[in-house]
Amino acid sequence: ISPVVVPALFFWGVFYDLFSSELPLGIDQPLKLRFYHSLMITTMVLGKILQKLGICSDLSLMRIVLDGIPPRRDSMLLIKDIKVDEVPLRIYQPKWPPTGKRRGILYFHGGAGTFGSIRACERICSYMAKKCNSVVVSVGYRLAPEHPYPGQYFDCLNATLYFMRNLEEYHVDPALIILSGDSCGANFATVICQILLNKRDLPKVRAQVLLYPGLQGLDFHLPSYQQNASVPLLFRKSVVYFCFRYLNKEPSGLEDVLQNRHVPESMKQKYKKWVSADIIPDTFKMRDYIPQKLTSYKPEVHEAIKEILAITFSPLLAEDSIIRQLPECYILTCEFDVLRDDGLLYKKRLEDNGVQVTWCHSESGFHGILSFFGYGIFSFLTGKKIMDSTVNFINSL
């Protein structure tokens, strides 16, 4: 490839970003965000070119770029890499002697199940280990489509079971186990919490920590999906596109799914008490929200992507009998995030079922903001505030 191709693609990415994305008033450091989004677009387009040339897959390039730059190993932490059933885990422990048993935090990274890695969230996990005086286990679940769905859930579950059965080795208090994650990693944490309710022989999870979670594939017309449809780093269309990639399916019915034509009428009726724009507080509907017109159901679209309506993929649809047994929860939502309302709906479901919720809402945050945490001047100010709020919650347990 000619050396001028990448700069030319980047300038095209900037041009594309200027005309396709929207940076609403109040979003954190918009020019910096525009630069990163242009870089992401460039990577995606270059990946498609390299795939066509047979050099590498577009996902491979995306994974390399989104992994970021590895930090220096932290001298205050003991960091150990192990494998459990072929799944890599990175375990962070403070080097100073524990005064008592520590908290144990499992962390599942985001990345739509198709990218992201232990390396990409190293700064987040190191920060939590130090600031919370905790043992943090970062789970490198295997990625789709090479490792097919729902393998990611089994990888996360196996890692959790390993840790829970070896707490003594890590001097962790069995009463202080926290399951956490960002984006789809928060989805995994939610599902694992639900599965563990049946495991009576294991310690109870103390808390869930969910950072801008994606929790349902039923309604892509919630207010946050409309308001933030073109806000970087995650467009509304990209959510459904990555759902198709994650499930290793051709995105032929993408537009129909965006119009909710994949959901049978009976299912819409059954779940509207839990997933509906009517439940979202009016304060979140002030900005450019228009209620959706009814759309007709297409059975063939449902058949193509019915997995996203399963409880594993959409844990927000779990029955009340499950929800009411769940541990205390910390939920972070960002105003400029298509997934904002998933977090708001889950907050209400938990509260309605008597589960204690600590909710942190970032007025200037956007989806994926923590990907830049710990990079100094290349980070976002809001990302640091979010991490400190999260640390404060964990320290309060």
CORNORGI-V494683 format. One record per pair of residues at least 4 apart in sequence whose C-alpha atoms are under 8 Angstrom apart, sorted by sequence separation. I is the first residue (numbers start at 1). J is the second residue. D is the distance in whole Angstrom. If there is no record, write none. Layout:
# CORNORGI-V494683
i=(I & I)
j=(J & J)
d=(D & D)
This chain:
# CORNORGI-V494683
i=(1 & 3 & 4 & 5 & 6 & 7 & 8 & 9 & 10 & 11 & 12 & 13 & 14 & 15 & 16 & 17 & 18 & 23 & 29 & 30 & 31 & 32 & 33 & 34 & 35 & 36 & 37 & 38 & 39 & 40 & 41 & 42 & 43 & 44 & 45 & 46 & 47 & 48 & 49 & 50 & 51 & 56 & 57 & 58 & 59 & 60 & 61 & 62 & 63 & 64 & 74 & 83 & 84 & 98 & 111 & 116 & 117 & 118 & 121 & 122 & 123 & 124 & 125 & 126 & 127 & 128 & 129 & 130 & 143 & 144 & 145 & 147 & 148 & 150 & 151 & 152 & 153 & 154 & 155 & 156 & 157 & 158 & 159 & 160 & 161 & 162 & 163 & 166 & 167 & 168 & 172 & 173 & 181 & 182 & 183 & 184 & 185 & 186 & 187 & 188 & 189 & 190 & 191 & 192 & 193 & 195 & 196 & 221 & 222 & 223 & 224 & 225 & 230 & 231 & 234 & 235 & 236 & 237 & 238 & 239 & 240 & 241 & 242 & 243 & 244 & 245 & 253 & 254 & 255 & 256 & 257 & 263 & 264 & 265 & 266 & 267 & 268 & 271 & 272 & 275 & 276 & 280 & 281 & 282 & 285 & 298 & 299 & 300 & 301 & 302 & 306 & 309 & 310 & 311 & 314 & 318 & 319 & 320 & 321 & 322 & 333 & 336 & 339 & 340 & 341 & 342 & 343 & 344 & 345 & 346 & 347 & 348 & 349 & 350 & 351 & 365 & 369 & 375 & 379 & 380 & 381 & 382 & 383 & 384 & 385 & 386 & 387 & 388 & 389 & 390 & 391 & 392 & 393 & 28 & 50 & 51 & 56 & 83 & 84 & 110 & 111 & 116 & 128 & 129 & 142 & 143 & 144 & 147 & 167 & 180 & 181 & 182 & 220 & 221 & 224 & 230 & 234 & 244 & 245 & 256 & 257 & 263 & 274 & 280 & 308 & 309 & 310 & 311 & 318 & 335 & 350 & 351 & 374 & 50 & 51 & 82 & 83 & 110 & 128 & 129 & 167 & 180 & 181 & 229 & 230 & 244 & 245 & 256 & 273 & 307 & 308 & 311 & 333 & 334 & 350 & 351 & 372 & 373 & 23 & 50 & 51 & 81 & 82 & 109 & 129 & 167 & 181 & 197 & 228 & 229 & 244 & 311 & 333 & 350 & 372 & 373 & 50 & 81 & 82 & 109 & 128 & 144 & 181 & 196 & 228 & 229 & 372 & 47 & 48 & 49 & 81 & 82 & 109 & 142 & 143 & 180 & 47 & 48 & 80 & 81 & 126 & 142 & 164 & 179 & 226 & 241 & 333 & 347 & 373 & 47 & 79 & 80 & 125 & 141 & 225 & 332 & 333 & 369 & 372 & 373 & 46 & 47 & 79 & 80 & 109 & 125 & 193 & 331 & 347 & 47 & 79 & 125 & 142 & 241 & 369 & 370 & 44 & 47 & 78 & 79 & 141 & 179 & 240 & 277 & 369 & 47 & 77 & 78 & 141 & 193 & 77 & 78 & 220 & 331 & 17 & 44 & 77 & 78 & 139 & 237 & 240 & 365 & 43 & 44 & 76 & 77 & 107 & 190 & 240 & 364 & 365 & 43 & 76 & 189 & 14 & 17 & 76 & 118 & 139 & 190 & 362 & 14 & 17 & 118 & 189 & 237 & 16 & 43 & 118 & 117 & 186 & 187 & 14 & 17 & 186 & 362 & 13 & 14 & 186 & 13 & 179 & 186 & 187 & 316 & 323 & 324 & 329 & 331 & 333 & 335 & 177 & 178 & 183 & 186 & 187 & 323 & 328 & 329 & 330 & 331 & 332 & 333 & 334 & 335 & 336 & 10 & 13 & 90 & 115 & 175 & 177 & 178 & 179 & 180 & 181 & 182 & 183 & 185 & 186 & 187 & 327 & 328 & 329 & 330 & 331 & 332 & 333 & 334 & 335 & 336 & 337 & 339 & 10 & 13 & 89 & 103 & 105 & 107 & 109 & 114 & 174 & 175 & 176 & 177 & 178 & 179 & 180 & 181 & 182 & 183 & 184 & 316 & 324 & 326 & 327 & 328 & 329 & 330 & 331 & 332 & 333 & 334 & 335 & 336 & 337 & 338 & 360 & 12 & 103 & 104 & 105 & 106 & 107 & 108 & 109 & 113 & 114 & 174 & 175 & 176 & 177 & 178 & 179 & 180 & 181 & 182 & 183 & 184 & 316 & 323 & 324 & 325 & 330 & 332 & 334 & 335 & 336 & 337 & 10 & 102 & 103 & 104 & 105 & 106 & 107 & 108 & 109 & 113 & 114 & 175 & 176 & 178 & 180 & 182 & 183 & 184 & 324 & 334 & 335 & 336 & 10 & 102 & 103 & 104 & 105 & 106 & 107 & 108 & 156 & 265 & 334 & 9 & 92 & 102 & 104 & 106 & 108 & 264 & 320 & 334 & 92 & 261 & 263 & 264 & 94 & 135 & 153 & 157 & 260 & 261 & 262 & 263 & 264 & 358 & 6 & 9 & 93 & 94 & 156 & 259 & 261 & 262 & 9 & 92 & 135 & 165 & 220 & 221 & 260 & 261 & 262 & 153 & 164 & 220 & 221 & 262 & 264 & 94 & 113 & 153 & 164 & 220 & 221 & 262 & 263 & 6 & 94 & 220 & 261 & 262 & 93 & 94 & 219 & 261 & 262 & 93 & 218 & 274 & 92 & 93 & 262 & 274 & 91 & 92 & 257 & 262 & 91 & 92 & 218 & 256 & 91 & 271 & 90 & 91 & 89 & 90 & 108 & 253 & 66 & 67 & 70 & 77 & 89 & 90 & 66 & 67 & 70 & 89 & 90 & 218 & 68 & 69 & 71 & 88 & 89 & 253 & 63 & 67 & 68 & 70 & 71 & 74 & 77 & 87 & 88 & 62 & 63 & 67 & 77 & 87 & 88 & 66 & 76 & 87 & 106 & 222 & 223 & 332 & 59 & 87 & 222 & 249 & 59 & 219 & 218 & 219 & 223 & 224 & 227 & 330 & 223 & 227 & 244 & 280 & 223 & 226 & 227 & 226 & 330 & 280 & 243 & 280 & 223 & 279 & 223 & 87 & 104 & 102 & 103 & 104 & 89 & 101 & 102 & 103 & 275 & 101 & 102 & 106 & 110 & 112 & 113 & 221 & 274 & 87 & 101 & 104 & 105 & 106 & 107 & 108 & 109 & 110 & 111 & 112 & 85 & 103 & 104 & 105 & 106 & 107 & 108 & 109 & 110 & 111 & 84 & 102 & 103 & 104 & 105 & 106 & 107 & 108 & 109 & 110 & 111 & 84 & 103 & 105 & 109 & 110 & 274 & 109 & 110 & 108 & 109 & 84 & 107 & 108 & 108 & 108 & 218 & 217 & 218 & 216 & 217 & 216 & 217 & 218 & 149 & 216 & 217 & 148 & 149 & 215 & 216 & 148 & 215 & 216 & 145 & 148 & 215 & 216 & 144 & 145 & 215 & 216 & 144 & 145 & 236 & 144 & 145 & 234 & 235 & 144 & 234 & 231 & 231 & 228 & 227 & 228 & 229 & 228 & 227 & 224 & 225 & 226 & 224 & 225 & 224 & 225 & 224 & 224 & 224 & 213 & 223 & 208 & 210 & 212 & 213 & 222 & 207 & 208 & 209 & 210 & 211 & 212 & 213 & 191 & 206 & 207 & 208 & 209 & 210 & 211 & 212 & 205 & 206 & 207 & 208 & 209 & 210 & 211 & 212 & 207 & 191 & 190 & 197 & 212 & 214 & 187 & 213 & 216 & 212 & 213 & 215 & 114 & 187 & 194 & 197 & 212 & 214 & 215 & 194 & 197 & 213 & 214 & 112 & 213 & 112 & 114 & 212 & 215 & 114 & 194 & 113 & 193 & 233 & 234 & 112 & 193 & 232 & 233 & 234 & 231 & 232 & 233 & 212 & 209 & 183 & 37 & 37 & 34 & 33 & 33 & 24 & 22 & 23 & 21 & 22 & 23 & 20 & 21 & 22 & 21 & 176 & 124 & 124 & 121 & 123 & 124 & 120 & 123 & 132 & 131 & 132 & 124 & 128 & 132 & 27 & 24 & 27 & 28 & 26 & 27 & 28 & 26 & 27 & 28 & 27 & 29 & 28 & 28 & 28)
j=(5 & 7 & 8 & 9 & 10 & 11 & 12 & 13 & 14 & 15 & 16 & 17 & 18 & 19 & 20 & 21 & 22 & 27 & 33 & 34 & 35 & 36 & 37 & 38 & 39 & 40 & 41 & 42 & 43 & 44 & 45 & 46 & 47 & 48 & 49 & 50 & 51 & 52 & 53 & 54 & 55 & 60 & 61 & 62 & 63 & 64 & 65 & 66 & 67 & 68 & 78 & 87 & 88 & 102 & 115 & 120 & 121 & 122 & 125 & 126 & 127 & 128 & 129 & 130 & 131 & 132 & 133 & 134 & 147 & 148 & 149 & 151 & 152 & 154 & 155 & 156 & 157 & 158 & 159 & 160 & 161 & 162 & 163 & 164 & 165 & 166 & 167 & 170 & 171 & 172 & 176 & 177 & 185 & 186 & 187 & 188 & 189 & 190 & 191 & 192 & 193 & 194 & 195 & 196 & 197 & 199 & 200 & 225 & 226 & 227 & 228 & 229 & 234 & 235 & 238 & 239 & 240 & 241 & 242 & 243 & 244 & 245 & 246 & 247 & 248 & 249 & 257 & 258 & 259 & 260 & 261 & 267 & 268 & 269 & 270 & 271 & 272 & 275 & 276 & 279 & 280 & 284 & 285 & 286 & 289 & 302 & 303 & 304 & 305 & 306 & 310 & 313 & 314 & 315 & 318 & 322 & 323 & 324 & 325 & 326 & 337 & 340 & 343 & 344 & 345 & 346 & 347 & 348 & 349 & 350 & 351 & 352 & 353 & 354 & 355 & 369 & 373 & 379 & 383 & 384 & 385 & 386 & 387 & 388 & 389 & 390 & 391 & 392 & 393 & 394 & 395 & 396 & 397 & 33 & 55 & 56 & 61 & 88 & 89 & 115 & 116 & 121 & 133 & 134 & 147 & 148 & 149 & 152 & 172 & 185 & 186 & 187 & 225 & 226 & 229 & 235 & 239 & 249 & 250 & 261 & 262 & 268 & 279 & 285 & 313 & 314 & 315 & 316 & 323 & 340 & 355 & 356 & 379 & 56 & 57 & 88 & 89 & 116 & 134 & 135 & 173 & 186 & 187 & 235 & 236 & 250 & 251 & 262 & 279 & 313 & 314 & 317 & 339 & 340 & 356 & 357 & 378 & 379 & 30 & 57 & 58 & 88 & 89 & 116 & 136 & 174 & 188 & 204 & 235 & 236 & 251 & 318 & 340 & 357 & 379 & 380 & 58 & 89 & 90 & 117 & 136 & 152 & 189 & 204 & 236 & 237 & 380 & 56 & 57 & 58 & 90 & 91 & 118 & 151 & 152 & 189 & 57 & 58 & 90 & 91 & 136 & 152 & 174 & 189 & 236 & 251 & 343 & 357 & 383 & 58 & 90 & 91 & 136 & 152 & 236 & 343 & 344 & 380 & 383 & 384 & 58 & 59 & 91 & 92 & 121 & 137 & 205 & 343 & 359 & 60 & 92 & 138 & 155 & 254 & 382 & 383 & 58 & 61 & 92 & 93 & 155 & 193 & 254 & 291 & 383 & 62 & 92 & 93 & 156 & 208 & 93 & 94 & 236 & 347 & 34 & 61 & 94 & 95 & 156 & 254 & 257 & 382 & 61 & 62 & 94 & 95 & 125 & 208 & 258 & 382 & 383 & 62 & 95 & 208 & 34 & 37 & 96 & 138 & 159 & 210 & 382 & 35 & 38 & 139 & 210 & 258 & 38 & 65 & 140 & 140 & 209 & 210 & 38 & 41 & 210 & 386 & 38 & 39 & 211 & 39 & 205 & 212 & 213 & 342 & 349 & 350 & 355 & 357 & 359 & 361 & 204 & 205 & 210 & 213 & 214 & 350 & 355 & 356 & 357 & 358 & 359 & 360 & 361 & 362 & 363 & 38 & 41 & 118 & 143 & 203 & 205 & 206 & 207 & 208 & 209 & 210 & 211 & 213 & 214 & 215 & 355 & 356 & 357 & 358 & 359 & 360 & 361 & 362 & 363 & 364 & 365 & 367 & 39 & 42 & 118 & 132 & 134 & 136 & 138 & 143 & 203 & 204 & 205 & 206 & 207 & 208 & 209 & 210 & 211 & 212 & 213 & 345 & 353 & 355 & 356 & 357 & 358 & 359 & 360 & 361 & 362 & 363 & 364 & 365 & 366 & 367 & 389 & 42 & 133 & 134 & 135 & 136 & 137 & 138 & 139 & 143 & 144 & 204 & 205 & 206 & 207 & 208 & 209 & 210 & 211 & 212 & 213 & 214 & 346 & 353 & 354 & 355 & 360 & 362 & 364 & 365 & 366 & 367 & 41 & 133 & 134 & 135 & 136 & 137 & 138 & 139 & 140 & 144 & 145 & 206 & 207 & 209 & 211 & 213 & 214 & 215 & 355 & 365 & 366 & 367 & 42 & 134 & 135 & 136 & 137 & 138 & 139 & 140 & 188 & 297 & 366 & 42 & 125 & 135 & 137 & 139 & 141 & 297 & 353 & 367 & 126 & 295 & 297 & 298 & 129 & 170 & 188 & 192 & 295 & 296 & 297 & 298 & 299 & 393 & 42 & 45 & 129 & 130 & 192 & 295 & 297 & 298 & 46 & 129 & 172 & 202 & 257 & 258 & 297 & 298 & 299 & 191 & 202 & 258 & 259 & 300 & 302 & 133 & 152 & 192 & 203 & 259 & 260 & 301 & 302 & 46 & 134 & 260 & 301 & 302 & 134 & 135 & 260 & 302 & 303 & 135 & 260 & 316 & 135 & 136 & 305 & 317 & 135 & 136 & 301 & 306 & 136 & 137 & 263 & 301 & 137 & 317 & 137 & 138 & 137 & 138 & 156 & 301 & 115 & 116 & 119 & 126 & 138 & 139 & 116 & 117 & 120 & 139 & 140 & 268 & 119 & 120 & 122 & 139 & 140 & 304 & 115 & 119 & 120 & 122 & 123 & 126 & 129 & 139 & 140 & 115 & 116 & 120 & 130 & 140 & 141 & 120 & 130 & 141 & 160 & 276 & 277 & 386 & 114 & 142 & 277 & 304 & 115 & 275 & 275 & 276 & 280 & 284 & 287 & 390 & 284 & 288 & 305 & 341 & 285 & 288 & 289 & 289 & 393 & 344 & 308 & 345 & 289 & 345 & 290 & 155 & 172 & 171 & 172 & 173 & 159 & 171 & 172 & 173 & 345 & 172 & 173 & 177 & 181 & 183 & 184 & 292 & 345 & 159 & 173 & 176 & 177 & 178 & 179 & 180 & 181 & 182 & 183 & 184 & 158 & 176 & 177 & 178 & 179 & 180 & 181 & 182 & 183 & 184 & 158 & 176 & 177 & 178 & 179 & 180 & 181 & 182 & 183 & 184 & 185 & 159 & 178 & 180 & 184 & 185 & 349 & 185 & 186 & 185 & 186 & 162 & 185 & 186 & 188 & 189 & 308 & 308 & 309 & 308 & 309 & 309 & 313 & 314 & 246 & 313 & 314 & 246 & 247 & 313 & 314 & 247 & 314 & 315 & 245 & 248 & 315 & 316 & 245 & 246 & 316 & 317 & 246 & 247 & 338 & 247 & 248 & 337 & 338 & 248 & 338 & 336 & 337 & 336 & 336 & 337 & 338 & 338 & 338 & 336 & 337 & 338 & 337 & 338 & 338 & 339 & 339 & 340 & 341 & 331 & 341 & 327 & 329 & 331 & 332 & 341 & 327 & 328 & 329 & 330 & 331 & 332 & 333 & 312 & 327 & 328 & 329 & 330 & 331 & 332 & 333 & 327 & 328 & 329 & 330 & 331 & 332 & 333 & 334 & 330 & 315 & 315 & 322 & 337 & 339 & 313 & 339 & 342 & 339 & 340 & 342 & 242 & 315 & 322 & 325 & 340 & 342 & 343 & 323 & 326 & 342 & 343 & 242 & 343 & 243 & 245 & 343 & 346 & 246 & 326 & 246 & 326 & 366 & 367 & 246 & 327 & 366 & 367 & 368 & 366 & 367 & 368 & 367 & 390 & 368 & 232 & 233 & 232 & 232 & 233 & 231 & 230 & 231 & 230 & 231 & 232 & 230 & 231 & 232 & 232 & 397 & 370 & 373 & 371 & 373 & 374 & 371 & 374 & 391 & 391 & 394 & 387 & 391 & 395 & 336 & 336 & 363 & 364 & 363 & 364 & 365 & 364 & 365 & 366 & 366 & 380 & 380 & 381 & 382)
d=(7 & 8 & 6 & 6 & 6 & 6 & 6 & 6 & 6 & 6 & 6 & 6 & 6 & 7 & 6 & 5 & 8 & 7 & 6 & 6 & 6 & 6 & 6 & 6 & 6 & 6 & 6 & 6 & 6 & 6 & 6 & 6 & 6 & 6 & 6 & 6 & 6 & 6 & 6 & 6 & 6 & 7 & 7 & 6 & 6 & 6 & 6 & 6 & 6 & 7 & 8 & 5 & 7 & 7 & 5 & 6 & 7 & 6 & 6 & 6 & 6 & 6 & 6 & 6 & 6 & 5 & 5 & 7 & 5 & 5 & 7 & 6 & 8 & 7 & 6 & 6 & 6 & 6 & 6 & 6 & 6 & 6 & 6 & 6 & 6 & 6 & 6 & 7 & 6 & 6 & 8 & 7 & 4 & 5 & 7 & 6 & 6 & 6 & 6 & 6 & 6 & 6 & 6 & 6 & 7 & 8 & 8 & 6 & 7 & 6 & 6 & 5 & 8 & 6 & 6 & 7 & 7 & 6 & 6 & 6 & 6 & 6 & 6 & 6 & 6 & 6 & 6 & 6 & 6 & 6 & 6 & 6 & 6 & 6 & 6 & 6 & 6 & 6 & 5 & 7 & 7 & 7 & 7 & 7 & 6 & 6 & 6 & 6 & 7 & 5 & 7 & 7 & 6 & 5 & 8 & 6 & 6 & 6 & 7 & 7 & 8 & 8 & 7 & 7 & 6 & 6 & 6 & 6 & 6 & 6 & 6 & 6 & 6 & 6 & 5 & 7 & 7 & 5 & 7 & 7 & 7 & 6 & 6 & 6 & 6 & 6 & 6 & 6 & 6 & 6 & 6 & 6 & 7 & 8 & 5 & 5 & 7 & 4 & 7 & 8 & 5 & 8 & 8 & 5 & 6 & 8 & 6 & 8 & 5 & 7 & 4 & 8 & 6 & 6 & 8 & 5 & 7 & 5 & 8 & 5 & 5 & 7 & 8 & 8 & 5 & 6 & 8 & 8 & 7 & 6 & 5 & 6 & 6 & 6 & 5 & 6 & 6 & 6 & 7 & 6 & 7 & 6 & 8 & 5 & 7 & 7 & 8 & 7 & 8 & 7 & 6 & 6 & 8 & 6 & 7 & 7 & 7 & 5 & 6 & 7 & 6 & 7 & 5 & 6 & 6 & 7 & 8 & 8 & 7 & 5 & 6 & 6 & 5 & 7 & 5 & 7 & 7 & 6 & 6 & 7 & 7 & 8 & 6 & 8 & 7 & 7 & 7 & 8 & 7 & 8 & 5 & 8 & 7 & 8 & 7 & 6 & 7 & 5 & 6 & 6 & 8 & 6 & 8 & 6 & 8 & 6 & 6 & 7 & 6 & 4 & 7 & 5 & 6 & 6 & 6 & 7 & 7 & 7 & 8 & 7 & 8 & 7 & 6 & 7 & 7 & 8 & 7 & 7 & 8 & 8 & 5 & 7 & 7 & 7 & 8 & 5 & 7 & 6 & 6 & 6 & 5 & 7 & 7 & 8 & 6 & 7 & 6 & 5 & 6 & 8 & 5 & 6 & 8 & 7 & 7 & 8 & 5 & 6 & 7 & 8 & 7 & 6 & 7 & 7 & 6 & 5 & 7 & 7 & 7 & 7 & 8 & 6 & 6 & 7 & 8 & 7 & 8 & 6 & 7 & 8 & 8 & 7 & 6 & 7 & 8 & 7 & 8 & 8 & 5 & 6 & 7 & 8 & 5 & 8 & 5 & 7 & 5 & 8 & 6 & 7 & 7 & 7 & 6 & 8 & 8 & 7 & 8 & 7 & 8 & 7 & 8 & 6 & 8 & 5 & 6 & 6 & 6 & 6 & 6 & 6 & 6 & 6 & 6 & 6 & 8 & 7 & 6 & 7 & 7 & 7 & 5 & 6 & 7 & 6 & 7 & 6 & 6 & 8 & 7 & 6 & 7 & 5 & 5 & 5 & 5 & 5 & 5 & 5 & 5 & 7 & 8 & 8 & 6 & 5 & 8 & 8 & 7 & 7 & 8 & 5 & 6 & 7 & 7 & 5 & 5 & 5 & 4 & 6 & 4 & 5 & 6 & 8 & 5 & 7 & 8 & 6 & 6 & 6 & 6 & 6 & 6 & 6 & 6 & 6 & 5 & 8 & 7 & 8 & 7 & 6 & 6 & 6 & 6 & 6 & 7 & 6 & 5 & 8 & 7 & 5 & 7 & 6 & 6 & 6 & 6 & 6 & 4 & 6 & 6 & 7 & 6 & 8 & 8 & 7 & 7 & 6 & 5 & 5 & 8 & 7 & 5 & 5 & 5 & 5 & 5 & 6 & 8 & 6 & 7 & 6 & 8 & 7 & 8 & 6 & 6 & 8 & 6 & 5 & 7 & 7 & 5 & 5 & 6 & 6 & 6 & 6 & 6 & 8 & 7 & 7 & 5 & 6 & 7 & 7 & 8 & 7 & 8 & 6 & 7 & 7 & 7 & 6 & 6 & 8 & 7 & 7 & 6 & 6 & 7 & 6 & 6 & 8 & 8 & 8 & 8 & 8 & 6 & 6 & 7 & 7 & 5 & 6 & 7 & 6 & 7 & 8 & 8 & 8 & 8 & 5 & 7 & 8 & 7 & 6 & 7 & 8 & 8 & 6 & 7 & 7 & 7 & 7 & 8 & 5 & 6 & 8 & 7 & 6 & 7 & 4 & 7 & 7 & 6 & 7 & 8 & 5 & 7 & 8 & 6 & 7 & 7 & 7 & 7 & 5 & 7 & 7 & 6 & 6 & 7 & 7 & 5 & 7 & 6 & 6 & 6 & 5 & 7 & 6 & 8 & 6 & 6 & 8 & 6 & 7 & 7 & 7 & 8 & 5 & 8 & 8 & 8 & 8 & 7 & 6 & 6 & 8 & 5 & 6 & 6 & 8 & 7 & 8 & 8 & 7 & 5 & 7 & 6 & 4 & 8 & 6 & 7 & 7 & 8 & 6 & 7 & 7 & 6 & 8 & 8 & 7 & 5 & 8 & 7 & 7 & 8 & 8 & 8 & 8 & 7 & 8 & 7 & 6 & 8 & 7 & 6 & 8 & 6 & 6 & 7 & 7 & 8 & 7 & 6 & 7 & 8 & 6 & 6 & 6 & 6 & 7 & 8 & 5 & 5 & 6 & 7 & 5 & 6 & 8 & 7 & 8 & 7 & 7 & 7 & 7 & 5 & 6 & 6 & 6 & 6 & 6 & 6 & 5 & 7 & 6 & 8 & 5 & 5 & 5 & 5 & 5 & 5 & 6 & 5 & 7 & 7 & 8 & 6 & 6 & 6 & 6 & 5 & 7 & 8 & 5 & 8 & 7 & 8 & 7 & 7 & 5 & 7 & 5 & 7 & 5 & 8 & 7 & 8 & 7 & 7 & 7 & 8 & 5 & 6 & 7 & 6 & 7 & 7 & 8 & 7 & 7 & 6 & 8 & 6 & 7 & 4 & 7 & 5 & 7 & 7 & 8 & 6 & 6 & 8 & 6 & 6 & 7 & 5 & 7 & 6 & 7 & 5 & 7 & 7 & 7 & 7 & 7 & 7 & 6 & 8 & 6 & 6 & 5 & 8 & 8 & 8 & 8 & 7 & 4 & 5 & 7 & 7 & 6 & 6 & 8 & 7 & 7 & 8 & 7 & 8 & 7 & 5 & 6 & 6 & 6 & 6 & 5 & 8 & 6 & 6 & 5 & 5 & 5 & 5 & 5 & 5 & 6 & 7 & 5 & 6 & 6 & 6 & 7 & 7 & 8 & 6 & 7 & 8 & 8 & 6 & 8 & 7 & 7 & 7 & 8 & 6 & 8 & 7 & 7 & 7 & 7 & 6 & 8 & 8 & 8 & 7 & 7 & 6 & 6 & 7 & 7 & 7 & 8 & 6 & 7 & 6 & 7 & 7 & 6 & 7 & 8 & 7 & 6 & 8 & 8 & 7 & 7 & 7 & 8 & 8 & 6 & 6 & 8 & 7 & 8 & 8 & 5 & 6 & 5 & 5 & 8 & 7 & 6 & 8 & 7 & 8 & 8 & 7 & 7 & 7 & 7 & 7 & 6 & 6 & 7 & 7 & 8 & 7 & 6 & 7 & 8 & 8 & 5 & 8 & 4 & 6 & 6 & 6 & 8 & 7 & 7 & 7 & 7 & 7)
